[in-house]
C-alpha cells in the first residue's frame, strides 16, 4: 500500500509539471505579441500605460521591459496593459518588451525612448 501511495504521488508530481510545460507546445498555444502602443516616448516623460496586443495571454502574464517586470493587468487573452515607470524613460534608449507566462516567453518588440 505504501509503495502505491509513493508511486501515485510521484506520478502526480512529475506528471503535472511535465504536462503543463508541454500542453502549450502540443496544442499550439504560444505567447505572441503583435503590437505595443505606444511604441515610442520622449526621454524624461512621465510614467504611462503600455498596451500589449497579441495572443495566448493568461491572467498570470507579466510584461517585461529590458528584463524588468512591470505591473501588469490582464485584459483578455489578446491584450495586457502595464505601467511603465518614469525611471525607465529617463534617457534615450531602445527597450526590449516581451511577455512571460506559464514558463513561456513571447517574441520581443522594441520600444524607443527618444
C-alpha positions in Angstrom: 0.0 0.0 0.0 2.8 2.4 0.9 4.5 1.7 -2.4 1.3 2.5 -4.3 1.0 5.8 -2.5 4.6 6.8 -3.3 4.1 5.8 -6.9 0.9 7.8 -7.2 2.4 10.9 -5.6 5.5 10.6 -7.9 3.3 10.3 -11.0 1.1 13.2 -10.0 4.1 15.4 -9.1 6.1 14.6 -12.3 3.1 14.4 -14.5 1.6 17.8 -13.6 4.7 19.7 -14.1 5.6 17.9 -17.3 2.1 18.1 -18.7 1.7 21.9 -18.1 5.0 22.6 -19.8 4.2 20.6 -22.9 0.4 21.3 -23.1 1.0 24.6 -24.8 3.5 23.2 -27.2 1.4 20.2 -28.1 -1.8 22.2 -28.5 -0.2 25.1 -30.5 -0.7 27.7 -27.7 2.1 30.2 -27.7 2.6 33.7 -26.4 2.7 36.1 -29.4 3.0 39.9 -29.3 1.6 41.6 -32.4 1.7 45.3 -31.3 2.6 47.6 -28.4 1.0 51.0 -28.0 2.6 53.4 -27.8 5.9 52.3 -29.1 7.9 55.5 -28.6 8.2 58.1 -25.9 10.4 61.1 -25.2 13.2 60.8 -22.7 12.1 62.4 -19.4 8.5 61.5 -19.9 6.2 60.6 -17.0 5.0 57.0 -16.4 2.3 55.7 -18.7 0.2 52.7 -19.5 1.6 50.4 -22.2 -1.0 48.3 -24.1 0.3 45.0 -25.4 -1.8 43.2 -28.1 -1.2 39.6 -29.2 -2.4 36.1 -28.4 -2.1 33.4 -25.8 -2.1 35.7 -22.8 -3.2 34.4 -19.4 -4.2 36.0 -16.1 -0.6 35.4 -14.8 1.1 37.0 -17.7 3.7 39.7 -16.9 5.1 42.3 -19.3 8.9 42.8 -19.1 10.8 45.9 -20.0 14.5 45.1 -20.6 14.2 42.2 -18.1 12.4 44.3 -15.5 8.9 43.0 -14.6 6.2 45.7 -15.0 3.0 46.0 -13.0 0.7 44.1 -15.5 -3.0 43.8 -15.7 -4.8 41.1 -17.7 -7.5 42.4 -20.0 -8.2 39.5 -22.4 -6.2 36.6 -23.9 -5.3 39.1 -26.6 -4.5 42.2 -24.5 -2.5 43.2 -21.5 -1.8 46.6 -20.0 1.3 47.5 -18.0 2.6 50.6 -16.2 6.0 51.8 -17.5 7.6 53.9 -14.7 9.2 57.2 -15.4 12.5 55.8 -14.3 12.6 53.6 -17.4 12.2 56.7 -19.6 15.0 58.8 -18.1 17.4 58.5 -21.0 17.2 57.8 -24.8 17.4 54.0 -25.4 15.7 51.1 -27.1 13.9 48.9 -24.7 13.0 45.2 -25.4 9.4 44.5 -24.4 8.1 40.9 -24.0 5.5 38.9 -22.2 6.3 35.9 -19.9 3.6 33.5 -18.6 3.3 29.8 -17.8 7.0 29.1 -18.3 7.0 30.7 -21.8 8.3 33.9 -23.3 6.8 35.8 -26.2 8.6 37.3 -29.1 10.1 40.7 -28.2 9.2 44.1 -29.6 11.3 47.3 -29.4 10.2 50.5 -27.7 12.2 53.6 -28.5 12.8 56.3 -25.9 13.9 59.3 -27.9 
